[in-house]
Amino acid sequence: MASEYCTAIHKCVCGCGYEVVTPLSPTDWELTFNGKTVSLDPSIGNWSFECQSHYFIARSKIRFARRWKDWEIKEGRKEDTENKKDYFGKKEE
């Protein structure tokens, strides 16, 4: 399935009203639609929002996850950056 913008957007499930933009790519999120339900993988951590909500969307159901500590957020961001460098670096070769 091709998507013009390759993103999924939803309102933060905590109710804060912020829009959550999840880029769909091999290094970001994967959207699965089975004809009835939607899943986004991996979890969504809204670390830049005041609420800092963290949750999973699986088969159109929300499962809240624990809030990450500051050091976990920092490590997660570092890992994301490294994954992108590895993926896109290999693609250019």
ChimeraX commands (.cxc) that place a marker at each C-alpha (Angstrom):
marker #1 position 0.00,0.00,0.00 radius 0.5
marker #1 position 1.44,3.36,-0.98 radius 0.5
marker #1 position 0.83,6.46,1.05 radius 0.5
marker #1 position 1.28,9.96,-0.29 radius 0.5
marker #1 position 2.76,11.35,2.92 radius 0.5
marker #1 position 3.94,8.18,4.70 radius 0.5
marker #1 position 2.69,9.31,8.12 radius 0.5
marker #1 position -0.02,8.36,10.54 radius 0.5
marker #1 position -1.50,11.16,12.64 radius 0.5
marker #1 position -3.72,10.83,15.70 radius 0.5
marker #1 position -4.63,12.84,18.79 radius 0.5
marker #1 position -2.61,11.94,21.87 radius 0.5
marker #1 position -4.59,9.33,23.75 radius 0.5
marker #1 position -4.04,11.03,27.13 radius 0.5
marker #1 position -6.52,13.72,26.11 radius 0.5
marker #1 position -4.03,16.63,26.06 radius 0.5
marker #1 position -5.16,17.50,22.53 radius 0.5
marker #1 position -1.77,17.38,20.82 radius 0.5
marker #1 position -1.47,15.78,17.40 radius 0.5
marker #1 position 0.96,12.86,17.29 radius 0.5
marker #1 position 2.74,12.42,13.97 radius 0.5
marker #1 position 4.30,9.01,13.40 radius 0.5
marker #1 position 6.44,8.73,10.24 radius 0.5
marker #1 position 6.02,5.38,8.51 radius 0.5
marker #1 position 9.37,3.99,7.43 radius 0.5
marker #1 position 11.74,1.09,8.07 radius 0.5
marker #1 position 13.44,3.17,10.81 radius 0.5
marker #1 position 10.32,4.69,12.40 radius 0.5
marker #1 position 6.82,3.19,12.74 radius 0.5
marker #1 position 5.03,0.43,10.89 radius 0.5
marker #1 position 1.29,0.69,10.30 radius 0.5
marker #1 position -0.74,-2.48,9.98 radius 0.5
marker #1 position -4.34,-2.46,8.79 radius 0.5
marker #1 position -6.05,-5.83,8.58 radius 0.5
marker #1 position -9.27,-4.54,7.04 radius 0.5
marker #1 position -10.83,-3.91,10.42 radius 0.5
marker #1 position -8.25,-2.76,12.96 radius 0.5
marker #1 position -5.10,-0.63,12.99 radius 0.5
marker #1 position -1.80,-1.19,14.77 radius 0.5
marker #1 position 1.29,1.00,15.05 radius 0.5
marker #1 position 4.61,-0.50,16.02 radius 0.5
marker #1 position 6.70,0.25,18.06 radius 0.5
marker #1 position 5.19,2.05,21.03 radius 0.5
marker #1 position 4.53,5.78,20.93 radius 0.5
marker #1 position 6.42,7.87,23.45 radius 0.5
marker #1 position 5.41,11.51,23.44 radius 0.5
marker #1 position 8.57,12.70,25.16 radius 0.5
marker #1 position 8.35,16.23,23.72 radius 0.5
marker #1 position 4.84,16.77,25.09 radius 0.5
marker #1 position 4.13,17.95,28.62 radius 0.5
marker #1 position 2.09,14.77,29.23 radius 0.5
marker #1 position 4.97,12.48,28.17 radius 0.5
marker #1 position 2.40,9.77,27.50 radius 0.5
marker #1 position 3.65,6.36,26.39 radius 0.5
marker #1 position 1.38,3.73,24.83 radius 0.5
marker #1 position 0.90,1.00,22.27 radius 0.5
marker #1 position -1.78,0.91,19.59 radius 0.5
marker #1 position -2.54,-2.71,18.74 radius 0.5
marker #1 position -5.63,-3.85,16.87 radius 0.5
marker #1 position -7.26,-0.44,17.47 radius 0.5
marker #1 position -6.84,-0.77,21.25 radius 0.5
marker #1 position -4.69,1.43,23.44 radius 0.5
marker #1 position -2.41,-0.08,26.06 radius 0.5
marker #1 position -0.66,2.46,28.25 radius 0.5
marker #1 position 2.98,1.83,29.07 radius 0.5
marker #1 position 5.09,3.19,31.87 radius 0.5
marker #1 position 6.61,6.64,31.64 radius 0.5
marker #1 position 10.31,6.56,30.76 radius 0.5
marker #1 position 12.98,8.21,32.84 radius 0.5
marker #1 position 15.02,11.03,31.27 radius 0.5
marker #1 position 18.04,8.78,30.72 radius 0.5
marker #1 position 15.84,6.20,28.92 radius 0.5
marker #1 position 14.47,8.88,26.60 radius 0.5
marker #1 position 18.02,10.05,25.84 radius 0.5
marker #1 position 19.18,6.48,25.12 radius 0.5
marker #1 position 16.10,5.78,22.98 radius 0.5
marker #1 position 16.73,8.88,20.88 radius 0.5
marker #1 position 20.39,7.91,20.49 radius 0.5
marker #1 position 19.40,4.41,19.36 radius 0.5
marker #1 position 16.91,5.86,16.85 radius 0.5
marker #1 position 19.62,8.09,15.39 radius 0.5
marker #1 position 22.04,5.16,15.10 radius 0.5
marker #1 position 19.38,2.97,13.44 radius 0.5
marker #1 position 18.74,5.68,10.83 radius 0.5
marker #1 position 22.48,6.10,10.16 radius 0.5
marker #1 position 22.89,2.32,9.75 radius 0.5
marker #1 position 19.85,1.94,7.51 radius 0.5
marker #1 position 20.39,4.93,5.26 radius 0.5
marker #1 position 24.18,4.51,5.21 radius 0.5
marker #1 position 23.83,0.94,3.90 radius 0.5
marker #1 position 21.23,2.04,1.36 radius 0.5
marker #1 position 23.65,4.56,-0.19 radius 0.5
marker #1 position 26.43,1.97,-0.68 radius 0.5
marker link #1:1,2 radius 0.2
marker link #1:2,3 radius 0.2
marker link #1:3,4 radius 0.2
marker link #1:4,5 radius 0.2
marker link #1:5,6 radius 0.2
marker link #1:6,7 radius 0.2
marker link #1:7,8 radius 0.2
marker link #1:8,9 radius 0.2
marker link #1:9,10 radius 0.2
marker link #1:10,11 radius 0.2
marker link #1:11,12 radius 0.2
marker link #1:12,13 radius 0.2
marker link #1:13,14 radius 0.2
marker link #1:14,15 radius 0.2
marker link #1:15,16 radius 0.2
marker link #1:16,17 radius 0.2
marker link #1:17,18 radius 0.2
marker link #1:18,19 radius 0.2
marker link #1:19,20 radius 0.2
marker link #1:20,21 radius 0.2
marker link #1:21,22 radius 0.2
marker link #1:22,23 radius 0.2
marker link #1:23,24 radius 0.2
marker link #1:24,25 radius 0.2
marker link #1:25,26 radius 0.2
marker link #1:26,27 radius 0.2
marker link #1:27,28 radius 0.2
marker link #1:28,29 radius 0.2
marker link #1:29,30 radius 0.2
marker link #1:30,31 radius 0.2
marker link #1:31,32 radius 0.2
marker link #1:32,33 radius 0.2
marker link #1:33,34 radius 0.2
marker link #1:34,35 radius 0.2
marker link #1:35,36 radius 0.2
marker link #1:36,37 radius 0.2
marker link #1:37,38 radius 0.2
marker link #1:38,39 radius 0.2
marker link #1:39,40 radius 0.2
marker link #1:40,41 radius 0.2
marker link #1:41,42 radius 0.2
marker link #1:42,43 radius 0.2
marker link #1:43,44 radius 0.2
marker link #1:44,45 radius 0.2
marker link #1:45,46 radius 0.2
marker link #1:46,47 radius 0.2
marker link #1:47,48 radius 0.2
marker link #1:48,49 radius 0.2
marker link #1:49,50 radius 0.2
marker link #1:50,51 radius 0.2
marker link #1:51,52 radius 0.2
marker link #1:52,53 radius 0.2
marker link #1:53,54 radius 0.2
marker link #1:54,55 radius 0.2
marker link #1:55,56 radius 0.2
marker link #1:56,57 radius 0.2
marker link #1:57,58 radius 0.2
marker link #1:58,59 radius 0.2
marker link #1:59,60 radius 0.2
marker link #1:60,61 radius 0.2
marker link #1:61,62 radius 0.2
marker link #1:62,63 radius 0.2
marker link #1:63,64 radius 0.2
marker link #1:64,65 radius 0.2
marker link #1:65,66 radius 0.2
marker link #1:66,67 radius 0.2
marker link #1:67,68 radius 0.2
marker link #1:68,69 radius 0.2
marker link #1:69,70 radius 0.2
marker link #1:70,71 radius 0.2
marker link #1:71,72 radius 0.2
marker link #1:72,73 radius 0.2
marker link #1:73,74 radius 0.2
marker link #1:74,75 radius 0.2
marker link #1:75,76 radius 0.2
marker link #1:76,77 radius 0.2
marker link #1:77,78 radius 0.2
marker link #1:78,79 radius 0.2
marker link #1:79,80 radius 0.2
marker link #1:80,81 radius 0.2
marker link #1:81,82 radius 0.2
marker link #1:82,83 radius 0.2
marker link #1:83,84 radius 0.2
marker link #1:84,85 radius 0.2
marker link #1:85,86 radius 0.2
marker link #1:86,87 radius 0.2
marker link #1:87,88 radius 0.2
marker link #1:88,89 radius 0.2
marker link #1:89,90 radius 0.2
marker link #1:90,91 radius 0.2
marker link #1:91,92 radius 0.2
marker link #1:92,93 radius 0.2
view
